[in-house]
Amino acid sequence: MFEMKKITNKPAYRPRPKQIVGYHWFSNGCFDAFVHKDNVLAKISWWACCSRNSEIVGRLVGRPYRDEHGEWVILTGAIAAHFVGGPVNVKTTVEDGAVMARALEQEHPTEELMGWYHSHTCGLDDYSSTDQINQAEWSKPYHMGLLVTLHSDSVTVHAYCGPESKRMHPSAPFQEADCLLNPPFDRHGFVSVCGLQGPLV
């Protein structure tokens, strides 16, 4: 059985910026995460909208850093997992490890796995008990989890960090119409890669 190893290099020293253009800032007061708006937030929001009847799941990539205030991260990309899911659950397939390992190697050669993301189709704006168990598998305090929550006409991305599922703020809101009509990438190419079955506008 193929297993995708989580490489956990010691974070390099780099003073954290107050903001980065094109990135959304999440914080819990002492830990900061800068998440790319197009390559991560808009991308997973669009995918969640296109797969409204089933939860989605995947991996986050980026880099951890540290400074005199502690650790902080930059999330630069998201890797989709092929899955079998329903409105309240999702299970990855046995091929996921190999597919995501290739994507990490070929599409994100300078980055490492930094966490995971998934969606809630029922409007639940917080981790379930199962989500907390899954988050606990990511052992480092800088490992991230992003939750995409679908509402009637909007999408909100919530952030968590560490194995304790510490909540971060502020959340990132999107309008569903914007996600579907203005994807920040070739949506048809993304569909072919991820095997989506949802409607495209």
C-alpha positions as a printed Julia matrix, in Angstrom:
201×3 Matrix{Float64}:
   0.0    0.0     0.0
   1.39   3.41   -0.99
   1.96   5.87    1.82
   2.67   9.56    1.33
   5.28  10.69    3.87
   4.87  13.99    5.68
   8.23  15.73    5.49
   8.66  17.9     8.56
  11.78  19.99    8.15
  12.58  22.42   10.92
  11.1   25.79    9.93
  13.69  28.23    8.61
  14.09  31.6    10.26
  12.28  34.39    8.44
  10.62  37.45    9.99
   6.89  37.37    9.3
   5.39  40.2     7.25
   2.35  42.18    8.33
   0.68  41.3     5.04
   1.45  39.71    1.67
  -0.24  40.95   -1.5
  -2.54  38.26   -2.91
  -2.73  36.33    0.37
  -5.42  36.12    3.06
  -4.21  36.45    6.65
  -5.44  34.05    9.34
  -4.33  34.29   12.99
  -5.12  32.95   16.45
  -3.2   35.7    18.21
   0.27  34.14   18.25
   0.32  31.95   15.13
  -0.15  33.47   11.65
  -0.92  31.88    8.3
  -0.82  33.61    4.91
  -2.96  31.68    2.4
  -2.9   32.39   -1.33
  -6.28  33.77   -2.35
  -6.37  32.36   -5.88
  -4.29  29.18   -5.71
  -5.83  27.98   -2.44
  -8.93  29.81   -1.18
 -10.69  30.54   -4.48
  -9.61  27.2    -5.92
 -11.03  25.01   -3.15
 -14.14  27.21   -2.9
 -14.81  26.77   -6.61
 -14.32  23.03   -6.39
 -16.68  22.83   -3.42
 -19.34  24.78   -5.35
 -19.0   22.47   -8.34
 -19.35  19.44   -6.07
 -22.18  20.81   -3.94
 -23.81  17.41   -3.36
 -20.61  15.8    -2.06
 -17.92  16.87    0.35
 -14.45  17.43   -1.1
 -11.04  16.71    0.41
  -7.39  17.33   -0.41
  -3.98  18.45    0.82
  -2.39  21.86    1.4
   1.19  22.72    0.47
   3.47  25.55    1.45
   6.27  26.38    3.84
   6.62  26.82    7.63
   8.82  29.56    9.05
   9.8   30.86   12.46
  10.85  34.18   13.95
  11.27  35.64   17.43
   7.5   35.4    17.97
   7.22  31.72   17.07
   6.15  29.78   13.99
   4.11  30.99   11.02
   3.27  29.58    7.6
   2.63  30.4     3.96
   0.16  28.18    2.08
   0.72  28.42   -1.67
  -1.27  25.55   -3.2
  -3.86  22.82   -2.85
  -3.75  19.26   -4.17
  -7.07  17.59   -4.92
  -7.83  14.05   -3.81
  -9.97  11.69   -5.84
 -12.71  10.59   -3.52
 -15.98   8.81   -2.92
 -18.26  11.02   -0.88
 -21.7   12.14    0.08
 -23.33  15.21    1.61
 -21.92  14.55    5.1
 -18.89  12.31    4.59
 -15.96  11.72    2.26
 -13.48   8.89    1.84
 -10.34   9.03   -0.25
  -9.43   6.24   -2.65
  -6.4    3.97   -2.49
  -4.84   5.76   -5.46
  -4.75   9.09   -3.63
  -1.33   8.67   -2.07
   0.44   8.08   -5.37
  -1.5   10.81   -7.21
  -0.84  13.44   -4.56
   2.81  12.43   -4.2
   3.3   12.99   -7.94
   1.5   16.32   -7.76
   3.68  17.43   -4.85
   6.84  16.38   -6.68
   5.99  17.78  -10.11
   3.76  20.8    -9.4
   5.12  21.94   -6.02
   8.78  20.82   -5.99
   9.95  23.46   -3.48
   7.1   22.99   -0.99
   5.98  20.42    1.55
   2.69  19.1     2.87
   1.23  21.57    5.33
  -2.19  20.13    6.1
  -5.54  19.31    4.57
  -8.83  20.83    3.48
 -12.38  19.59    3.07
 -15.9   20.95    2.73
 -19.23  20.88    4.52
 -22.28  20.88    2.27
 -24.83  21.36    5.08
 -23.8   24.84    6.27
 -21.9   23.65    9.36
 -19.33  26.37   10.13
 -17.15  24.36   12.47
 -15.22  21.09   12.68
 -17.17  17.96   13.49
 -15.77  15.43   15.97
 -14.52  13.38   13.0
 -12.8   16.47   11.56
 -11.01  17.01   14.87
  -9.76  13.42   14.8
  -8.46  13.92   11.24
  -6.79  17.21   12.18
  -5.07  15.52   15.13
  -3.2   13.3    12.66
  -1.24  16.41   11.62
   1.14  16.59   14.55
   2.98  19.9    14.12
   1.53  23.12   15.61
   1.86  24.79   12.21
  -0.08  22.1    10.3
  -3.22  23.66    8.87
  -6.77  22.61    8.17
  -9.14  24.6     5.94
 -12.9   24.04    6.07
 -15.02  25.21    3.11
 -18.62  25.71    4.24
 -21.35  26.0     1.62
 -24.38  28.16    2.38
 -27.37  28.9     0.15
 -25.54  31.48   -1.98
 -22.16  31.96   -0.36
 -19.01  30.13    0.68
 -16.87  30.65    3.78
 -13.39  29.23    4.36
 -12.45  28.66    8.01
  -8.93  27.91    9.25
  -7.57  25.68   12.02
  -4.03  24.91   13.15
  -2.23  22.18   15.04
  -3.43  18.8    16.3
  -5.74  20.58   18.77
  -7.76  22.18   15.93
  -7.18  25.74   17.16
  -9.55  28.12   15.36
  -8.06  31.01   13.42
  -9.6   34.3    12.28
 -10.83  36.05   10.23
 -12.65  33.61    7.97
 -12.56  34.17    4.22
 -15.98  34.81    2.59
 -16.85  34.23   -1.08
 -20.02  34.59   -3.13
 -20.91  31.33   -4.85
 -21.7   33.11   -8.12
 -18.21  34.63   -8.14
 -16.62  31.24   -7.46
 -18.44  29.6   -10.35
 -18.27  32.41  -12.91
 -14.75  33.67  -12.25
 -12.42  30.79  -11.42
  -8.78  31.97  -11.18
  -7.55  29.12  -13.41
  -8.55  26.92  -16.32
 -11.66  25.35  -14.81
 -12.01  22.75  -17.58
  -8.43  21.58  -17.01
  -9.06  21.45  -13.28
 -12.18  19.37  -13.84
 -10.3   16.85  -15.96
  -7.61  16.5   -13.31
  -9.99  16.15  -10.38
 -12.68  14.1   -12.08
 -15.48  16.42  -10.99
 -19.06  15.55  -11.85
 -20.73  18.8   -10.79
 -22.32  21.37  -13.12
 -20.2   24.11  -14.66
 -21.58  27.59  -15.29
